Amino acid sequence: MDHNVPRAITVGLRLRGVDILTAYEDGAADMDDSALLDRATELGRVLFTHDDDLLAEATKRQQEDIPFGGVLYVHQMGTTIGACISNLELISNAGEPKDLMNRVEFLPL
């Protein structure tokens, strides 16, 4: 989870048994977008964000063929917390992080 994601989404996913690591818990909350995406990739994780700048970084990497662990993006006003939880749980249960390598997926589904 990027540092800008509401805590309620993290809590809701954990209550459903989804393995979540927040940027704060990892000590990565102060990293810039590029370093945060590198850190998520290093850990073999997909990064969920509301941050347009992080979305731009992922898109740049796609265009320049730079590998990254994947980004799940939703605009801050794009959906409800409940819908985010449901969508993220579905994605988590439907596959593995490697399935989202070098991809950007937009929520809601």
C-alpha positions in Angstrom: 0.0 0.0 0.0 1.2 3.4 -0.9 1.3 5.9 2.0 -1.7 7.8 0.6 -4.2 4.9 0.8 -6.8 5.2 3.5 -6.2 2.9 6.5 -9.7 1.6 6.3 -8.8 -0.2 3.0 -5.8 -1.9 4.6 -7.8 -2.9 7.7 -10.7 -4.2 5.6 -8.3 -6.3 3.4 -6.5 -7.7 6.5 -9.9 -8.7 8.0 -10.4 -10.7 4.8 -7.0 -12.4 5.1 -5.2 -10.5 2.4 -1.5 -10.1 2.9 -0.8 -6.4 3.0 2.4 -4.4 3.7 2.1 -0.7 3.9 4.8 1.8 3.0 4.8 3.0 6.6 5.3 -0.5 8.0 8.2 -1.1 5.5 9.8 2.2 6.4 9.3 3.4 2.9 6.7 6.1 3.5 9.2 8.9 2.7 10.5 7.4 -0.5 9.8 9.2 -3.8 7.6 7.3 -6.3 10.4 5.8 -8.2 12.2 4.4 -5.1 8.8 3.2 -3.7 8.1 1.3 -6.9 11.6 -0.2 -6.9 11.0 -1.3 -3.3 7.7 -3.0 -4.1 9.3 -4.7 -7.0 12.3 -5.9 -4.9 9.8 -7.4 -2.4 7.8 -9.1 -5.2 4.7 -7.0 -4.4 2.1 -5.1 -6.4 1.7 -1.5 -5.3 -1.8 -0.1 -4.7 -2.1 3.7 -5.0 -4.3 6.8 -5.4 -1.2 8.8 -6.5 -1.3 10.2 -10.1 2.5 10.8 -10.0 3.1 7.1 -9.2 0.8 6.2 -12.0 2.9 8.4 -14.3 6.1 6.6 -13.1 4.6 3.2 -13.8 3.5 4.4 -17.3 7.0 5.8 -18.0 8.5 2.4 -17.0 6.2 0.6 -19.4 7.2 3.0 -22.2 10.9 2.6 -21.5 10.6 -1.2 -20.9 11.9 -0.9 -17.3 10.5 -3.8 -15.2 8.3 -3.2 -12.1 6.1 -5.3 -9.9 2.8 -3.9 -11.0 0.5 -1.0 -10.0 -3.1 -1.1 -9.0 -4.5 2.4 -9.3 -7.8 4.1 -8.4 -8.5 7.8 -8.5 -9.3 9.1 -5.0 -12.8 10.0 -6.0 -13.2 7.0 -8.3 -14.9 4.5 -6.0 -15.8 3.7 -2.4 -13.6 2.2 0.2 -15.9 -0.9 0.2 -15.5 -1.3 -3.6 -11.7 -0.9 -3.3 -11.6 -3.7 -0.7 -13.8 -6.0 -2.8 -11.8 -5.3 -6.0 -8.4 -5.8 -4.3 -9.6 -9.0 -2.5 -10.7 -10.4 -5.9 -7.4 -9.5 -7.5 -5.5 -11.0 -4.6 -7.4 -14.3 -4.8 -7.4 -14.5 -8.6 -3.7 -14.8 -9.2 -0.2 -14.2 -8.1 1.8 -10.9 -8.0 3.9 -12.1 -11.0 0.6 -12.0 -13.0 0.7 -8.2 -12.7 4.4 -7.6 -13.5 4.9 -4.5 -15.6 1.2 -3.9 -15.7 -1.0 -1.0 -14.5 -4.6 -2.0 -13.6 -7.3 0.6 -13.0 -10.0 0.1 -10.4 -12.9 -0.3 -10.0 -13.0 -3.4 -12.1 
